[in-house]
Amino acid sequence: MKLTFSPASPFARKVRIAAIELGLIDKIEMIPSTVAPGTVNEEYSKISPLKKLPVLITNDGDVILDSYVIVEYLNETAGGALIPGYGRKRWQVKTDHSLIQGMLDSMLLCRYEKAVRPQGLQWQAWSDDHWNRAWTGMARFESRDDVLGGPFDIVQIGLVCVLGYADYRFADCGWRKAYPKLDKFHQKMLERPSVNISVPPPA
Ligand SMILES: N[C@@H](CCC(=O)N[C@@H](CS)C(=O)NCC(=O)O)C(=O)O
């Protein structure tokens, strides 16, 4: 299998953590890839018209996207327990993960607004609104003892990617002070080699 990724991507980090935990990491060739919003990037668009990473290419040559679907594929391949297979718990995990996915999307939009959009075209209220979505999402998980102390699954993995991305791109946002339970959770998660090894490198 092949995975397009960048060390900075929280979505790719989610897949990398899952692959390590599922014992599949050695079966995946990592393909460092560059995505550049606002550019044509024809080469990457041959892999996926959405021009987003990560993308998994299976041994049969099938292309799998996005990060949730890739984790689901790896989980099924390994017979893992990162996503419950049925019942109420399954829909709760999928919904919690959707919230995390939306938080990451919003954080990325904030990042692109500053780093990619030309000055003068930037829209502060829009950026503030997206940051607020991520921030209030963190507040939601701060009160979710069942997630913070629950089984290791795609929600815990996704949450650690949110917090790692906050450290990486929004270092001054003060999430640790605002959300002490998330801080404790994050510290505990960093004890896992899969989480520790995938921390984004200094920018
Ligand atoms: N829903 C996608 C989101 C992936 C995503 O937004 N990846 C970012 C990198 S962290 C990207 O490729 N951005 C390029 C772009 O939006 O043009 C997933 O879960 O895989």
The ligand as a Tripos MOL2 file, in Angstrom:
@<TRIPOS>MOLECULE
LIG
   20    19     1     0     0
SMALL
NO_CHARGES

@<TRIPOS>ATOM
      1 N1        -11.4540   15.3440    4.5910 N.3       1 LIG1
      2 C1        -10.0850   15.1710    4.2180 C.3       1 LIG1
      3 C2         -9.3210   16.4540    4.5180 C.3       1 LIG1
      4 C3         -7.8720   16.3640    4.0730 C.3       1 LIG1
      5 C4         -7.2080   17.7290    4.0150 C.2       1 LIG1
      6 O1         -7.8440   18.7990    4.0730 O.2       1 LIG1
      7 N2         -5.8800   17.7070    3.9100 N.am      1 LIG1
      8 C5         -5.1480   18.9280    3.7440 C.3       1 LIG1
      9 C6         -3.7340   18.7690    4.2920 C.3       1 LIG1
     10 S1         -3.7160   18.7030    6.0320 S.3       1 LIG1
     11 C7         -5.0090   19.2160    2.2660 C.2       1 LIG1
     12 O2         -4.7190   18.3140    1.5120 O.2       1 LIG1
     13 N3         -5.2090   20.4720    1.8610 N.am      1 LIG1
     14 C8         -5.0450   20.8900    0.5250 C.3       1 LIG1
     15 C9         -6.1720   21.7130    0.0260 C.2       1 LIG1
     16 O3         -7.1810   21.8570    0.7560 O.co2     1 LIG1
     17 O4         -6.0490   22.2140   -1.0820 O.co2     1 LIG1
     18 C10        -9.5000   13.9720    4.9830 C.2       1 LIG1
     19 O5         -9.9870   13.6690    6.0670 O.co2     1 LIG1
     20 O6         -8.5810   13.3030    4.4750 O.co2     1 LIG1
@<TRIPOS>BOND
     1     1     2 1
     2     2     3 1
     3     2    18 1
     4     3     4 1
     5     4     5 1
     6     5     6 2
     7     5     7 1
     8     7     8 1
     9     8     9 1
    10     8    11 1
    11     9    10 1
    12    11    12 2
    13    11    13 1
    14    13    14 1
    15    14    15 1
    16    15    16 2
    17    15    17 1
    18    18    19 2
    19    18    20 1
@<TRIPOS>SUBSTRUCTURE
     1 LIG1         1 GROUP 0 **** ****
